[in-house]
Amino acid sequence: METYFQHNRAAIKISGPEAQKLLNDVLTGTIPKTSENANWWALLSPQGKIQVDGMIGWVEGKNSTDIDNGNDGGFYLDVACEAKAQFLRRLNMFKLRADAKIEDLSASHDVGWRKQPDPNSKQIEHKDAREEFIGMAMGTRIIAKKSATENWINNNGDLALKRINLGLCQLAQDFAPDNLFPHDIGMDLLGGIDFSKGCYVGQEVVSRMRHKGVVRKRPVIVTFIEGEPDDIKSGEEIVLENKKIGVVGKVIKGKSVGIVRLDRIEKSQISNATICGHGVILAVPSWASYDFA
């Protein structure tokens, strides 16, 4: 079964008796208690802005074979390589005297993705829990020792395009740290925020946005009318009638995810926007409960 490298992701392991509590008190998402799924989460600033996002899955090591494969129990996370140092620094700051061990696995393990789960896999494997909210299979995240990744495929374009076609944002690819709230990228609609748990860093801001019910920015799918331009970088402005309405993320095969002000766009205008002079069409993702003004 084909597995694709995610070279832009770094693996981190957190284990120990108080690992679950530490993560629950710091991250926005639900900390898994079973080994089936990986959940979406974010680490926020005190002002509620996203500093790191990623997926988290639980592994319960049971025997020596699991340990030999690197599956010796704990929480396995993947983050953008660019955000790894910031995440480790902040997590170690929050750790204080908690009985938890934080390990950077990027030198010994790789992160991968495959379209379907492998029932015979001996690697660390979790289904993307966002499929429950999106209504379609999202594939499986893999974390494995580098010695077991010899047959993995370097081209991860399938995953990137799948993510974009679904309107899913990813830090470092589509937006920079400390710029967006979780609601701005749809985390409240895709299980990235656990509204039933107590305080975590930035929780007060997230809760206030939820109860006020006013979210101006949301992700949309951006399609370039004339194919894929070569002069568009992540962060370029999306313009409509000479007004900035948002910014675009990484462009792949003429498509991207943009973060836009919904209140500045009417449905009749969704094919009139431009980016650096290139015409684009905007569309809300299939899973969205929001729409243009």
Buried (B, 14 or more C-beta within 10 A) or exposed (E): EEBBBBEBBBBBBBBBEBBBBBBBBBBBBBBBEEBEBBBBBBBBBEEBBBBBBBBBBBBEBEEEEBEEBBBBBBBBBBBBBBBBEBBBEBBEEBBEEBEBBBBBBBEBBBBBBBBEBEEEBBBBBBBBBBBEBBEEEBBBBBBBBBEBBEEBEEEBEBBBBBBBBBBBBBBBBBBBBEBBBBBBBBBBBBBBBBEEBEEBBBBEBBBEBBEEEEBEBBBBBBBBEEEEBEEBEBEBBBBBEEEEBBBBBBBBBBBBBBBBBBEBBEEEBBEBBBBBEBEBBBBBBEBBEEEBE
